[in-house]
Amino acid sequence: MNPPTELPARVRRFTRSETWVHWSMAALMGLCILTAACLYVPQFAELVGRRELVVRLHEWSGLLLPAPYLAGLASRAFRADLRRLNCFVPHDRTWLRSALRRSGPRPAGKFNAGQKLYAGWLAGAVLVMLGTGLLMWFTHLAPLTWRTGSTFVHDWLSLALGIVVAGHIAKAWADPEARLGMRTGFVGREWADREHGEWLP
């Protein structure tokens, strides 16, 4: 009789290209949020000064935000994960019901339903922020009423974006294994089986 094959203690969750996309976008998003705070919160503005530099950093970090995503499309693993994030399956509905009730099973594939919703919302928010930001930057592109509406949407969506990103960071901070996976690309199989049981064979 052949002895049972021993499963590895750690499994690859992300490739180097995927972690590069994540951390590049995180750096640009962080710069966007920090510079926005310096532009809108008087105390931060006084502390930093150099408003013109802050404005330029905010504009260019926002404009470059889609660049890591577009570069990541060259990676087969990144494209595969985008397909996973863009596809809701029956166990995702179970996960959402359990999350709302704060009880019950939470089956998940490589990404749980909460991560899929976050990724979709973030992608839409970045596109809206980019569009409204361009209308505010290049004032000759649209009439005054459009620019006024863009400013309103940009300001309030930036606040929502800051809150949602803070929630994402808090969730990641509470899960050291998830952070390790995004930093090194590898996670423990025990964690993967517990948190993402539908992912691995």
N, C-alpha and C positions, 0 to 999 in steps of 0.2 A: 504494500500500500504506500502511495506517495504521501509524504508529509504535507500538511496544509501550507499553502503559500502565505508567508508572513507579509502583512500590509505595511507599507512605510509609515513611520510615525509622523512625517510631514509631507504635505502635498503642495504642488505649485498652484497658486490661485491666480496670480497675475504675472505676465511677462515683463521684461524690462521696459519695453515700449509702452505698455499700459501704465506702469507706475510713473514713467516719464510724463505721459499725457496728464495724469492726475495731478502730479506735483507742479507741473508747469502751469496748468489752469488754476490750481490753488494759489500759486504765487501771484498770478495776474489778478485773480479775483480778490485776494487779500489786499493788494495794492489799490485796486478800485475802491474797495470798501473803506480803507484807511484814508485815502485822499478825499473821498466823498465826505467822510466825517470831518476832516479838516476844513472842507469848504462850507459845511453847513452848521457845524457846532462852533459858536464864537470862541469858547474856551480853547478848543483845539487849534483854531485858526490863529489865536494870539500866541499859543505855545510854539507853533511851527513857523508862522510868518511865511514870507516868500510865496505869496498866493499865486503868482504867475507860474512858478515852477510846479506847484501843486496841481494847478489846472492842467498843465501840459502832461504831467505824469498820469493824471486821471484819464485824460482823453486818449493817450496812447496805450495805456494798459487796457482800457476798454476796447479799443480798436483791435488790439492784438489778441484779445481773449479767445476768439474762435481758432486762432492759428494752431495751437497744440492739437486741438480736435481734428482739424483738417490734415495735419501731419500724421496723426495717429491712424488715419484711414489707410495708410500704406501697410499697416500691420494686420495680418490675418486674424490674430487673436483679438485685437481691438474690435475689428468688424464683427467677429463672432459674439463678443460681449454686447455690442450694440444691438444685435439681433435678439439676444436674450433679454436685454432691458426693454425692448420694444414689443415684447410678446407676453401678454397675460394668459396664464393657464389656470385650470380649475383650482389647483392648490393655492394660487394667489388670493382667490376670493375667500378661501378658508382662513388664510393668514390675516386678511383684513378684518374679517368678522371677529376673529380671536383678539386681534389688537384693539378693536373698538370696545369689546366686552372686557378686555384685560384678563381673559381666561381662555382656556382651551388650547388645542394644538396649533402650532404655527409652522406648517410645512413650507419649505422654501427650496428652490433650486439654487443655482450659483448666486442669484440675487433674490432677496425677498421682495414682497409686494411693496413695502415701504420704500425700499431703495429704488424700485422701478418708478414709483410715483415721484420721488424726489428728482431722479435723473430727468424725467420728462418735463417736470415743472421748471427745473433749472435751465434746460435747453430752451424752452419757450421764453423764459424770463430774460435770458442773455440776448436772444434775438430782438425782443422788444426794447431792451435797454440800448442795444446797438443802434436800432433804427431811430429811436427818440433822441439818442445822444448825437447822432449825425445831423438830425434836423436842428438841434440846438447849436451844434458846432458850426455848420455851414448855413448861416442864416439866410442866404440867398436861395436855398433850395425850396422853400415853401413860404406861403403867406403867414402873416403874424398870428392869425387864429390857430393855424396848425402848430406853430412854434410854442404858443401858449399851452395848447393841449399836450404837446410833447413834454414840456417842462413839468406839468402837473403829473403825467403818467410816470415820467422818469423819476421824479422825487419820491412819490409814494411807493413805486415798485422797488426803488433802491432800499427803502426802509424795510419792506417785506423781505427782500433778498438778504439783507443783513441779519434779520431775525432767523430766517430759514437756515442760512449758512451757520449761524451760531448754534442752532439746534443740531445740525449735522456734526459739527465739531464736538458738541457735548456727547452725542451718541458714540462717536468714535473714541472719545476720551474714556468712556465707560467700558470699552471693550478692547483691552490690550492686544488680544489675538488678532482682531480685525486691523488694528493699527500696524501690527507686525506684518500682516499680509500685504498691506499697501506699501510698507517700507521695504520689505525684502522680497516680496512675491510669494512667500511660503507661509502656510498655516498648519497647525496641528490637525491630524486627521480626526482626532476625538472632537475638536471644536467644529470641524466641517460637518461631521456626522450629526452633531447636536443642533447646530444652527442652520445648516443647509443640507438636510438629509436627502433631498431629492436630487442633489447635484452629482455626487460621486457614486460609482457602481458599488 
